[in-house]
Amino acid sequence: MVRLLFTCVLSCLAAGVHAESTKIYRSYDRQGKIPIFSDQPINRSSHVFGVFDGNRFVPRAGGGPISFAKLATRRAELEPMLQRIAQKYDIHLALLKAVIEVESGYNSRALSPKGAVGLMQVMPATAARYGDFDLYSAEQNAEVGARYLRDLLILFKGNMSLAVAAYNAGENAVIRNGHRIPPYAETMKYVPMVMERYRRFQKQPES
């Protein structure tokens, strides 16, 4: 999967496509099992998987491309709420923002093909562990996502990489793999993307 995505990005570079207009589509074969990445939709299963900005890949849980200026605006609008939630559940604000950026690009209406919803792409079954939530509410979604992330940090004794991997693949996948990041292409891509943003947000002053 990563190799296919990398090949697609290289093809975009070779074609000299402008960063703001480069959508990366994920499609599936006729059996609906094998993902295919391209810069054009190829069948009815095609949807925007992310945007290539010329230097790095920005994932999208749903909707069209988003500029970095728009991303920064969305992040700033949600900052006060995320600060309250991070303090309430005693997790790093930088980590909360990093997960949200990778999961949804701060799009509270995002819906993944697997059924994950909202800012933190929470699965309804995960939310049900904590009660009844409107997952399309930015605040309620961030709250349940933060609670789950906190519980994963506790489960994996503060190991942030393992908690992030579990957020993507499920805690049982991490446990089954000997408390290591599961060797799933998506998860092995996801963890470094979240950690890169976490380190970047850590360096920014909090208002």
N, CA and C atoms as a LAMMPS dump frame, in Angstrom:
ITEM: TIMESTEP
0
ITEM: NUMBER OF ATOMS
621
ITEM: BOX BOUNDS ff ff ff
-5.0000000000000000e+02 5.0000000000000000e+02
-5.0000000000000000e+02 5.0000000000000000e+02
-5.0000000000000000e+02 5.0000000000000000e+02
ITEM: ATOMS id mol type element x y z
1 1 1 N 0.827 -1.196 0
2 1 2 C 0 0 0
3 1 3 C 0.864 1.25 0
4 2 1 N 1.878 1.314 0.873
5 2 2 C 2.776 2.458 0.926
6 2 3 C 3.53 2.591 -0.383
7 3 1 N 3.976 1.455 -0.954
8 3 2 C 4.707 1.496 -2.21
9 3 3 C 3.84 2.056 -3.32
10 4 1 N 2.565 1.638 -3.367
11 4 2 C 1.654 2.152 -4.381
12 4 3 C 1.462 3.648 -4.229
13 5 1 N 1.314 4.113 -2.986
14 5 2 C 1.144 5.526 -2.736
15 5 3 C 2.394 6.291 -3.135
16 6 1 N 3.574 5.771 -2.793
17 6 2 C 4.832 6.413 -3.129
18 6 3 C 4.988 6.528 -4.637
19 7 1 N 4.6 5.456 -5.359
20 7 2 C 4.677 5.475 -6.825
21 7 3 C 3.769 6.548 -7.388
22 8 1 N 2.577 6.688 -6.807
23 8 2 C 1.632 7.697 -7.267
24 8 3 C 2.197 9.097 -7.055
25 9 1 N 2.801 9.339 -5.886
26 9 2 C 3.386 10.642 -5.599
27 9 3 C 4.516 10.949 -6.562
28 10 1 N 5.355 9.94 -6.845
29 10 2 C 6.439 10.146 -7.801
30 10 3 C 5.902 10.522 -9.173
31 11 1 N 4.809 9.891 -9.576
32 11 2 C 4.234 10.204 -10.876
33 11 3 C 3.726 11.632 -10.914
34 12 1 N 3.189 12.111 -9.781
35 12 2 C 2.732 13.497 -9.714
36 12 3 C 3.907 14.454 -9.845
37 13 1 N 5.02 14.121 -9.197
38 13 2 C 6.213 14.953 -9.307
39 13 3 C 6.724 14.996 -10.736
40 14 1 N 6.761 13.823 -11.359
41 14 2 C 7.267 13.743 -12.72
42 14 3 C 6.406 14.555 -13.679
43 15 1 N 5.097 14.596 -13.388
44 15 2 C 4.187 15.33 -14.259
45 15 3 C 4.201 16.824 -13.978
46 16 1 N 4.844 17.213 -12.88
47 16 2 C 4.923 18.619 -12.537
48 16 3 C 3.587 19.212 -12.134
49 17 1 N 2.737 18.414 -11.503
50 17 2 C 1.419 18.886 -11.119
51 17 3 C 1.544 19.877 -9.971
52 18 1 N 0.767 20.966 -10.014
53 18 2 C 0.824 21.982 -8.97
54 18 3 C 0.336 21.415 -7.65
55 19 1 N 1.012 21.812 -6.553
56 19 2 C 0.737 21.225 -5.246
57 19 3 C -0.716 21.349 -4.832
58 20 1 N -1.317 22.561 -5.026
59 20 2 C -2.662 22.782 -4.528
60 20 3 C -3.719 21.952 -5.25
61 21 1 N -3.376 21.452 -6.446
62 21 2 C -4.388 20.757 -7.235
63 21 3 C -4.19 19.245 -7.281
64 22 1 N -3.2 18.737 -6.542
65 22 2 C -2.876 17.323 -6.63
66 22 3 C -3.646 16.5 -5.604
67 23 1 N -4.739 15.909 -6.031
68 23 2 C -5.485 15.003 -5.169
69 23 3 C -4.964 13.583 -5.382
70 24 1 N -4.867 12.835 -4.306
71 24 2 C -4.516 11.422 -4.39
72 24 3 C -5.787 10.631 -4.091
73 25 1 N -6.173 9.79 -5.05
74 25 2 C -7.388 8.987 -4.897
75 25 3 C -7.035 7.566 -4.479
76 26 1 N -7.857 7.006 -3.605
77 26 2 C -7.744 5.585 -3.289
78 26 3 C -8.973 4.883 -3.872
79 27 1 N -8.719 3.851 -4.655
80 27 2 C -9.78 3.039 -5.238
81 27 3 C -9.543 1.595 -4.835
82 28 1 N -10.478 0.716 -5.159
83 28 2 C -10.329 -0.704 -4.847
84 28 3 C -10.599 -1.546 -6.084
85 29 1 N -10.024 -2.738 -6.079
86 29 2 C -10.248 -3.646 -7.2
87 29 3 C -11.685 -4.16 -7.169
88 30 1 N -12.034 -5.015 -8.123
89 30 2 C -13.419 -5.482 -8.244
90 30 3 C -13.9 -6.251 -7.025
91 31 1 N -12.969 -6.882 -6.325
92 31 2 C -13.333 -7.631 -5.118
93 31 3 C -13.404 -6.717 -3.885
94 32 1 N -13.004 -5.451 -4.067
95 32 2 C -13.037 -4.502 -2.963
96 32 3 C -11.987 -4.745 -1.909
97 33 1 N -10.892 -5.41 -2.278
98 33 2 C -9.877 -5.781 -1.29
99 33 3 C -8.551 -5.053 -1.486
100 34 1 N -8.112 -4.898 -2.729
101 34 2 C -6.785 -4.345 -2.987
102 34 3 C -6.882 -2.85 -3.279
103 35 1 N -6.223 -1.981 -2.45
104 35 2 C -6.275 -0.542 -2.705
105 35 3 C -5.37 -0.154 -3.876
106 36 1 N -5.818 0.795 -4.666
107 36 2 C -5.07 1.311 -5.803
108 36 3 C -5.029 2.826 -5.661
109 37 1 N -3.829 3.419 -5.725
110 37 2 C -3.694 4.856 -5.577
111 37 3 C -3.396 5.488 -6.934
112 38 1 N -4.005 6.634 -7.178
113 38 2 C -3.805 7.319 -8.457
114 38 3 C -4.119 8.797 -8.281
115 39 1 N -3.771 9.599 -9.289
116 39 2 C -4.099 11.024 -9.224
117 39 3 C -5.402 11.332 -9.959
118 40 1 N -6.132 10.292 -10.359
119 40 2 C -7.43 10.43 -11.001
120 40 3 C -8.363 9.34 -10.466
121 41 1 N -9.669 9.63 -10.339
122 41 2 C -10.599 8.551 -9.965
123 41 3 C -10.659 7.521 -11.087
124 42 1 N -10.684 6.232 -10.735
125 42 2 C -10.667 5.203 -11.775
126 42 3 C -11.906 4.319 -11.779
127 43 1 N -12.681 4.322 -10.706
128 43 2 C -13.941 3.575 -10.704
129 43 3 C -14.856 4.154 -9.628
130 44 1 N -15.987 3.516 -9.42
131 44 2 C -16.977 4.071 -8.492
132 44 3 C -16.533 4.03 -7.038
133 45 1 N -15.512 3.244 -6.739
134 45 2 C -15.029 3.181 -5.362
135 45 3 C -14.053 4.311 -5.037
136 46 1 N -13.631 5.07 -6.04
137 46 2 C -12.59 6.094 -5.85
138 46 3 C -13.055 7.201 -4.908
139 47 1 N -12.174 7.585 -3.992
140 47 2 C -12.434 8.741 -3.152
141 47 3 C -11.11 9.417 -2.83
142 48 1 N -11.175 10.69 -2.441
143 48 2 C -9.956 11.434 -2.144
144 48 3 C -9.343 10.899 -0.859
145 49 1 N -8.12 10.383 -0.978
146 49 2 C -7.413 9.816 0.166
147 49 3 C -6.51 10.856 0.814
148 50 1 N -6.034 11.811 0.029
149 50 2 C -5.144 12.826 0.56
150 50 3 C -4.758 13.821 -0.511
151 51 1 N -3.891 14.746 -0.124
152 51 2 C -3.428 15.781 -1.031
153 51 3 C -1.913 15.831 -0.955
154 52 1 N -1.261 15.872 -2.11
155 52 2 C 0.189 15.993 -2.147
156 52 3 C 0.537 17.447 -2.402
157 53 1 N 1.302 18.069 -1.487
158 53 2 C 1.576 19.502 -1.578
159 53 3 C 2.909 19.821 -2.245
160 54 1 N 3.556 18.825 -2.826
161 54 2 C 4.847 19.025 -3.462
162 54 3 C 6.007 18.607 -2.583
163 55 1 N 5.76 18.532 -1.26
164 55 2 C 6.801 18.135 -0.323
165 55 3 C 6.385 16.988 0.577
166 56 1 N 5.105 16.923 0.897
167 56 2 C 4.642 15.866 1.794
168 56 3 C 3.185 15.552 1.508
169 57 1 N 2.754 14.417 2.003
170 57 2 C 1.391 13.942 1.792
171 57 3 C 0.529 14.322 2.988
172 58 1 N -0.605 14.947 2.721
173 58 2 C -1.546 15.334 3.766
174 58 3 C -2.775 14.451 3.657
175 59 1 N -3.025 13.594 4.651
176 59 2 C -4.154 12.663 4.555
177 59 3 C -5.479 13.376 4.681
178 60 1 N -6.519 12.805 4.087
179 60 2 C -7.864 13.34 4.183
180 60 3 C -8.819 12.211 4.517
181 61 1 N -9.563 12.375 5.577
182 61 2 C -10.544 11.361 5.942
183 61 3 C -11.802 11.497 5.113
184 62 1 N -12.002 12.633 4.534
185 62 2 C -13.177 12.837 3.696
186 62 3 C -13.13 14.206 3.068
187 63 1 N -13.854 14.411 1.968
188 63 2 C -13.915 15.703 1.321
189 63 3 C -12.769 15.943 0.369
190 64 1 N -12.676 17.175 -0.102
191 64 2 C -11.685 17.534 -1.108
192 64 3 C -10.397 18.033 -0.497
193 65 1 N -9.519 18.604 -1.323
194 65 2 C -8.214 19.054 -0.845
195 65 3 C -8.341 20.245 0.095
196 66 1 N -7.347 20.438 0.929
197 66 2 C -7.351 21.549 1.874
198 66 3 C -5.966 22.173 1.883
199 67 1 N -5.896 23.496 1.826
200 67 2 C -4.617 24.191 1.832
201 67 3 C -4.079 24.25 3.256
202 68 1 N -2.774 24.532 3.388
203 68 2 C -2.19 24.638 4.721
204 68 3 C -2.738 25.861 5.453
205 69 1 N -3.079 26.915 4.703
206 69 2 C -3.676 28.101 5.334
207 69 3 C -5.031 27.752 5.941
208 70 1 N -5.827 26.993 5.209
209 70 2 C -7.137 26.575 5.717
210 70 3 C -6.979 25.657 6.92
211 71 1 N -5.979 24.766 6.855
212 71 2 C -5.719 23.858 7.965
213 71 3 C -5.367 24.65 9.22
214 72 1 N -4.521 25.669 9.054
215 72 2 C -4.111 26.491 10.193
216 72 3 C -5.303 27.255 10.771
217 73 1 N -6.203 27.719 9.902
218 73 2 C -7.393 28.436 10.361
219 73 3 C -8.293 27.518 11.178
220 74 1 N -8.525 26.312 10.666
221 74 2 C -9.353 25.354 11.408
222 74 3 C -8.733 25.029 12.759
223 75 1 N -7.425 24.837 12.775
224 75 2 C -6.731 24.487 14.015
225 75 3 C -6.864 25.614 15.032
226 76 1 N -6.696 26.86 14.58
227 76 2 C -6.791 28.004 15.487
228 76 3 C -8.194 28.139 16.067
229 77 1 N -9.208 27.871 15.258
230 77 2 C -10.589 27.971 15.726
231 77 3 C -10.888 26.958 16.825
232 78 1 N -10.263 25.796 16.732
233 78 2 C -10.54 24.727 17.691
234 78 3 C -9.6 24.737 18.895
235 79 1 N -8.557 25.553 18.833
236 79 2 C -7.512 25.53 19.866
237 79 3 C -8.061 25.691 21.29
238 80 1 N -8.9 26.683 21.583
239 80 2 C -9.378 26.83 22.976
240 80 3 C -10.111 25.591 23.475
241 81 1 N -10.955 25.02 22.638
242 81 2 C -11.681 23.811 23.026
243 81 3 C -10.719 22.652 23.273
244 82 1 N -9.743 22.486 22.381
245 82 2 C -8.793 21.381 22.52
246 82 3 C -7.913 21.557 23.754
247 83 1 N -7.592 22.8 24.091
248 83 2 C -6.826 23.045 25.319
249 83 3 C -7.607 22.558 26.54
250 84 1 N -8.889 22.872 26.595
251 84 2 C -9.718 22.445 27.737
252 84 3 C -9.77 20.924 27.824
253 85 1 N -9.953 20.281 26.684
254 85 2 C -10.082 18.825 26.683
255 85 3 C -8.75 18.162 27.038
256 86 1 N -7.648 18.691 26.519
257 86 2 C -6.332 18.127 26.837
258 86 3 C -6.052 18.235 28.332
259 87 1 N -6.397 19.378 28.926
260 87 2 C -6.188 19.548 30.364
261 87 3 C -7.091 18.618 31.165
262 88 1 N -8.332 18.468 30.714
263 88 2 C -9.292 17.631 31.431
264 88 3 C -8.828 16.188 31.503
265 89 1 N -8.249 15.688 30.414
266 89 2 C -7.843 14.284 30.363
267 89 3 C -6.336 14.087 30.514
268 90 1 N -5.649 15.18 30.846
269 90 2 C -4.219 15.115 31.159
270 90 3 C -3.408 14.465 30.039
271 91 1 N -3.648 14.925 28.808
272 91 2 C -2.812 14.499 27.688
273 91 3 C -2.233 15.74 27.022
274 92 1 N -1.142 15.575 26.306
275 92 2 C -0.492 16.705 25.668
276 92 3 C -1.391 17.296 24.584
277 93 1 N -1.552 18.611 24.628
278 93 2 C -2.318 19.293 23.581
279 93 3 C -1.699 19.018 22.216
280 94 1 N -0.364 19.001 22.146
281 94 2 C 0.321 18.763 20.864
282 94 3 C -0.05 17.405 20.287
283 95 1 N -0.215 16.407 21.141
284 95 2 C -0.582 15.071 20.667
285 95 3 C -2.021 15.066 20.166
286 96 1 N -2.901 15.712 20.917
287 96 2 C -4.308 15.771 20.505
288 96 3 C -4.433 16.434 19.133
289 97 1 N -3.748 17.544 18.941
290 97 2 C -3.803 18.246 17.66
291 97 3 C -3.187 17.411 16.547
292 98 1 N -2.111 16.704 16.858
293 98 2 C -1.447 15.889 15.836
294 98 3 C -2.354 14.777 15.342
295 99 1 N -3.024 14.104 16.272
296 99 2 C -3.937 13.021 15.881
297 99 3 C -5.08 13.568 15.034
298 100 1 N -5.641 14.693 15.448
299 100 2 C -6.76 15.27 14.699
300 100 3 C -6.335 15.686 13.301
301 101 1 N -5.16 16.293 13.189
302 101 2 C -4.706 16.734 11.859
303 101 3 C -4.526 15.56 10.914
304 102 1 N -3.932 14.487 11.4
305 102 2 C -3.715 13.32 10.544
306 102 3 C -5.029 12.607 10.259
307 103 1 N -5.894 12.525 11.255
308 103 2 C -7.137 11.784 11.092
309 103 3 C -8.123 12.474 10.15
310 104 1 N -8.302 13.778 10.327
311 104 2 C -9.397 14.436 9.6
312 104 3 C -9.068 15.789 8.998
313 105 1 N -7.864 16.327 9.257
314 105 2 C -7.591 17.68 8.802
315 105 3 C -8.525 18.681 9.465
316 106 1 N -8.941 18.405 10.715
317 106 2 C -9.827 19.27 11.499
318 106 3 C -11.211 19.413 10.863
319 107 1 N -11.632 18.388 10.164
320 107 2 C -12.952 18.376 9.529
321 107 3 C -13.914 17.589 10.416
322 108 1 N -14.813 18.291 11.09
323 108 2 C -15.718 17.624 12.03
324 108 3 C -16.783 16.791 11.322
325 109 1 N -16.918 16.955 9.991
326 109 2 C -17.91 16.188 9.231
327 109 3 C -17.277 15.006 8.493
328 110 1 N -16.01 14.753 8.726
329 110 2 C -15.314 13.684 8.006
330 110 3 C -15.916 12.324 8.34
331 111 1 N -16.038 11.489 7.327
332 111 2 C -16.533 10.119 7.496
333 111 3 C -15.682 9.204 6.627
334 112 1 N -15.037 8.225 7.245
335 112 2 C -14.16 7.327 6.491
336 112 3 C -14.977 6.186 5.884
337 113 1 N -14.424 5.504 4.858
338 113 2 C -15.125 4.347 4.281
339 113 3 C -15.414 3.246 5.297
340 114 1 N -14.627 3.206 6.385
341 114 2 C -14.835 2.179 7.411
342 114 3 C -15.849 2.599 8.469
343 115 1 N -16.33 3.847 8.376
344 115 2 C -17.345 4.296 9.32
345 115 3 C -16.825 5.137 10.468
346 116 1 N -15.529 5.489 10.469
347 116 2 C -14.997 6.362 11.506
348 116 3 C -15.507 7.78 11.264
349 117 1 N -15.801 8.491 12.357
350 117 2 C -16.549 9.746 12.254
351 117 3 C -15.801 10.911 12.889
352 118 1 N -15.883 12.066 12.226
353 118 2 C -15.545 13.333 12.841
354 118 3 C -14.081 13.65 13.012
355 119 1 N -13.822 14.641 13.869
356 119 2 C -12.473 15.183 14.055
357 119 3 C -11.425 14.108 14.302
358 120 1 N -11.707 13.213 15.243
359 120 2 C -10.727 12.203 15.627
360 120 3 C -11.035 10.848 15.017
361 121 1 N -11.935 10.837 14.031
362 121 2 C -12.279 9.607 13.313
363 121 3 C -12.557 8.467 14.301
364 122 1 N -13.503 8.726 15.174
365 122 2 C -13.874 7.762 16.208
366 122 3 C -14.859 6.749 15.623
367 123 1 N -14.605 5.482 15.875
368 123 2 C -15.554 4.451 15.486
369 123 3 C -16.714 4.449 16.483
370 124 1 N -17.948 4.315 16.007
371 124 2 C -19.093 4.287 16.931
372 124 3 C -18.947 3.25 18.043
373 125 1 N -18.359 2.1 17.736
374 125 2 C -18.185 1.064 18.766
375 125 3 C -17.224 1.524 19.854
376 126 1 N -16.209 2.294 19.473
377 126 2 C -15.276 2.834 20.467
378 126 3 C -15.982 3.867 21.333
379 127 1 N -16.751 4.749 20.711
380 127 2 C -17.473 5.777 21.468
381 127 3 C -18.442 5.154 22.462
382 128 1 N -19.042 4.019 22.08
383 128 2 C -20.031 3.365 22.942
384 128 3 C -19.426 2.893 24.26
385 129 1 N -18.112 2.714 24.304
386 129 2 C -17.462 2.324 25.561
387 129 3 C -17.655 3.403 26.628
388 130 1 N -17.789 4.656 26.174
389 130 2 C -17.778 5.786 27.089
390 130 3 C -19.15 6.429 27.276
391 131 1 N -20.123 5.992 26.505
392 131 2 C -21.455 6.567 26.635
393 131 3 C -22.06 6.9 25.284
394 132 1 N -22.999 7.815 25.314
395 132 2 C -23.734 8.201 24.103
396 132 3 C -23.234 9.56 23.638
397 133 1 N -22.688 9.638 22.417
398 133 2 C -22.097 10.869 21.908
399 133 3 C -22.6 11.175 20.507
400 134 1 N -22.677 12.472 20.198
401 134 2 C -22.888 12.916 18.826
402 134 3 C -21.505 13.077 18.213
403 135 1 N -21.091 12.107 17.421
404 135 2 C -19.722 12.111 16.908
405 135 3 C -19.484 13.173 15.849
406 136 1 N -20.54 13.8 15.358
407 136 2 C -20.368 14.918 14.424
408 136 3 C -20.255 16.254 15.156
409 137 1 N -20.42 16.242 16.464
410 137 2 C -20.137 17.43 17.273
411 137 3 C -18.633 17.477 17.503
412 138 1 N -17.997 18.579 17.121
413 138 2 C -16.541 18.673 17.256
414 138 3 C -16.109 18.451 18.706
415 139 1 N -16.831 19.061 19.646
416 139 2 C -16.431 18.946 21.047
417 139 3 C -16.639 17.542 21.588
418 140 1 N -17.796 16.946 21.299
419 140 2 C -18.051 15.603 21.808
420 140 3 C -17.116 14.58 21.172
421 141 1 N -16.823 14.749 19.9
422 141 2 C -15.91 13.834 19.219
423 141 3 C -14.509 13.937 19.811
424 142 1 N -14.043 15.182 19.999
425 142 2 C -12.705 15.374 20.577
426 142 3 C -12.654 14.834 21.997
427 143 1 N -13.752 14.965 22.718
428 143 2 C -13.782 14.474 24.099
429 143 3 C -13.648 12.955 24.154
430 144 1 N -14.446 12.242 23.371
431 144 2 C -14.374 10.788 23.432
432 144 3 C -13.048 10.296 22.838
433 145 1 N -12.553 10.965 21.794
434 145 2 C -11.262 10.581 21.228
435 145 3 C -10.127 10.787 22.212
436 146 1 N -10.187 11.895 22.951
437 146 2 C -9.148 12.175 23.95
438 146 3 C -9.2 11.156 25.091
439 147 1 N -10.403 10.771 25.497
440 147 2 C -10.53 9.765 26.558
441 147 3 C -9.932 8.432 26.119
442 148 1 N -10.21 8.076 24.886
443 148 2 C -9.659 6.817 24.36
444 148 3 C -8.141 6.902 24.265
445 149 1 N -7.633 8.024 23.794
446 149 2 C -6.187 8.204 23.68
447 149 3 C -5.525 8.163 25.048
448 150 1 N -6.151 8.796 26.033
449 150 2 C -5.622 8.753 27.403
450 150 3 C -5.566 7.32 27.916
451 151 1 N -6.628 6.568 27.686
452 151 2 C -6.66 5.189 28.162
453 151 3 C -5.593 4.339 27.475
454 152 1 N -5.329 4.621 26.21
455 152 2 C -4.27 3.893 25.499
456 152 3 C -2.899 4.252 26.057
457 153 1 N -2.702 5.513 26.404
458 153 2 C -1.425 5.924 27.01
459 153 3 C -1.223 5.228 28.355
460 154 1 N -2.295 5.093 29.12
461 154 2 C -2.206 4.38 30.4
462 154 3 C -1.905 2.904 30.156
463 155 1 N -2.623 2.305 29.2
464 155 2 C -2.444 0.881 28.897
465 155 3 C -1.017 0.571 28.49
466 156 1 N -0.415 1.458 27.689
467 156 2 C 0.94 1.209 27.186
468 156 3 C 1.995 2.006 27.954
469 157 1 N 1.643 2.337 29.206
470 157 2 C 2.589 2.903 30.172
471 157 3 C 3.295 4.146 29.64
472 158 1 N 2.531 5.004 28.981
473 158 2 C 3.067 6.275 28.515
474 158 3 C 3.838 6.214 27.218
475 159 1 N 3.927 5.032 26.607
476 159 2 C 4.633 4.919 25.326
477 159 3 C 3.747 5.518 24.233
478 160 1 N 4.11 6.714 23.804
479 160 2 C 3.261 7.46 22.891
480 160 3 C 3.133 6.789 21.53
481 161 1 N 4.219 6.239 21.018
482 161 2 C 4.168 5.588 19.71
483 161 3 C 3.222 4.389 19.718
484 162 1 N 3.264 3.612 20.799
485 162 2 C 2.37 2.46 20.891
486 162 3 C 0.921 2.903 21.059
487 163 1 N 0.7 3.959 21.834
488 163 2 C -0.664 4.467 22.002
489 163 3 C -1.221 4.97 20.675
490 164 1 N -0.388 5.665 19.91
491 164 2 C -0.815 6.17 18.597
492 164 3 C -1.089 5.005 17.646
493 165 1 N -0.216 3.997 17.677
494 165 2 C -0.438 2.81 16.84
495 165 3 C -1.746 2.133 17.211
496 166 1 N -2.026 2.054 18.507
497 166 2 C -3.268 1.422 18.961
498 166 3 C -4.479 2.252 18.576
499 167 1 N -4.327 3.56 18.555
500 167 2 C -5.435 4.419 18.137
501 167 3 C -5.814 4.115 16.692
502 168 1 N -4.819 3.79 15.886
503 168 2 C -5.067 3.49 14.472
504 168 3 C -5.514 2.045 14.261
505 169 1 N -4.825 1.105 14.891
506 169 2 C -5.04 -0.315 14.591
507 169 3 C -5.827 -1.06 15.664
508 170 1 N -6.012 -0.433 16.823
509 170 2 C -6.671 -1.104 17.934
510 170 3 C -5.657 -1.627 18.933
511 171 1 N -6.003 -1.551 20.214
512 171 2 C -5.042 -1.974 21.239
513 171 3 C -4.693 -3.453 21.153
514 172 1 N -5.646 -4.283 20.742
515 172 2 C -5.365 -5.711 20.669
516 172 3 C -4.324 -6.035 19.604
517 173 1 N -4.291 -5.255 18.531
518 173 2 C -3.278 -5.474 17.489
519 173 3 C -1.882 -5.211 18.036
520 174 1 N -1.748 -4.167 18.851
521 174 2 C -0.444 -3.854 19.452
522 174 3 C -0.05 -4.933 20.452
523 175 1 N -0.998 -5.384 21.258
524 175 2 C -0.714 -6.426 22.249
525 175 3 C -0.322 -7.729 21.568
526 176 1 N -1.079 -8.106 20.522
527 176 2 C -0.778 -9.354 19.8
528 176 3 C 0.613 -9.333 19.178
529 177 1 N 1.095 -8.145 18.837
530 177 2 C 2.418 -8.024 18.216
531 177 3 C 3.511 -7.75 19.244
532 178 1 N 3.291 -8.237 20.458
533 178 2 C 4.335 -8.152 21.483
534 178 3 C 4.61 -6.741 21.948
535 179 1 N 3.554 -5.907 22.024
536 179 2 C 3.702 -4.503 22.416
537 179 3 C 4.676 -3.775 21.491
538 180 1 N 4.509 -4.038 20.214
539 180 2 C 5.245 -3.327 19.166
540 180 3 C 4.235 -2.779 18.163
541 181 1 N 4.678 -1.826 17.359
542 181 2 C 3.811 -1.279 16.322
543 181 3 C 3.469 -2.384 15.338
544 182 1 N 2.195 -2.644 15.111
545 182 2 C 1.814 -3.739 14.201
546 182 3 C 2.371 -3.503 12.795
547 183 1 N 2.771 -4.558 12.103
548 183 2 C 3.381 -4.407 10.776
549 183 3 C 2.343 -4.21 9.675
550 184 1 N 1.388 -3.324 9.917
551 184 2 C 0.383 -2.998 8.916
552 184 3 C 0.855 -1.755 8.171
553 185 1 N 0.724 -1.768 6.855
554 185 2 C 1.222 -0.641 6.055
555 185 3 C 0.624 0.683 6.523
556 186 1 N -0.681 0.691 6.757
557 186 2 C -1.333 1.94 7.163
558 186 3 C -0.815 2.432 8.507
559 187 1 N -0.682 1.517 9.474
560 187 2 C -0.244 1.905 10.814
561 187 3 C 1.207 2.351 10.815
562 188 1 N 2.052 1.679 10.04
563 188 2 C 3.469 2.045 9.982
564 188 3 C 3.668 3.393 9.299
565 189 1 N 2.722 3.801 8.496
566 189 2 C 2.746 5.139 7.903
567 189 3 C 2.135 6.16 8.862
568 190 1 N 1.093 5.742 9.541
569 190 2 C 0.324 6.636 10.409
570 190 3 C 1.143 7.127 11.603
571 191 1 N 1.836 6.235 12.278
572 191 2 C 2.555 6.605 13.502
573 191 3 C 3.592 7.698 13.244
574 192 1 N 4.481 7.567 12.251
575 192 2 C 5.444 8.649 12.009
576 192 3 C 4.783 9.977 11.631
577 193 1 N 3.665 9.923 10.923
578 193 2 C 2.979 11.152 10.549
579 193 3 C 2.452 11.873 11.78
580 194 1 N 1.856 11.133 12.717
581 194 2 C 1.361 11.749 13.954
582 194 3 C 2.526 12.273 14.786
583 195 1 N 3.584 11.479 14.921
584 195 2 C 4.707 11.892 15.765
585 195 3 C 5.434 13.105 15.19
586 196 1 N 5.506 13.208 13.872
587 196 2 C 6.138 14.387 13.248
588 196 3 C 5.364 15.639 13.611
589 197 1 N 4.044 15.57 13.526
590 197 2 C 3.22 16.721 13.87
591 197 3 C 3.263 17.007 15.369
592 198 1 N 3.295 15.963 16.183
593 198 2 C 3.4 16.154 17.623
594 198 3 C 4.656 16.944 17.971
595 199 1 N 5.773 16.567 17.386
596 199 2 C 7.031 17.282 17.671
597 199 3 C 6.952 18.727 17.186
598 200 1 N 6.319 18.936 16.034
599 200 2 C 6.186 20.295 15.491
600 200 3 C 5.303 21.156 16.4
601 201 1 N 4.175 20.602 16.838
602 201 2 C 3.273 21.374 17.693
603 201 3 C 3.876 21.625 19.075
604 202 1 N 4.722 20.709 19.535
605 202 2 C 5.386 20.887 20.83
606 202 3 C 6.247 22.151 20.84
607 203 1 N 6.817 22.468 19.697
608 203 2 C 7.72 23.625 19.596
609 203 3 C 6.975 24.944 19.499
610 204 1 N 5.656 24.875 19.24
611 204 2 C 4.874 26.093 19.099
612 204 3 C 4.376 26.55 20.463
613 205 1 N 4.433 27.854 20.752
614 205 2 C 3.915 28.337 22.037
615 205 3 C 2.414 28.163 22.12
616 206 1 N 1.929 27.744 23.272
617 206 2 C 0.484 27.556 23.48
618 206 3 C -0.101 28.856 23.992
619 207 1 N -1.222 29.255 23.388
620 207 2 C -1.857 30.525 23.782
621 207 3 C -2.647 30.343 25.081
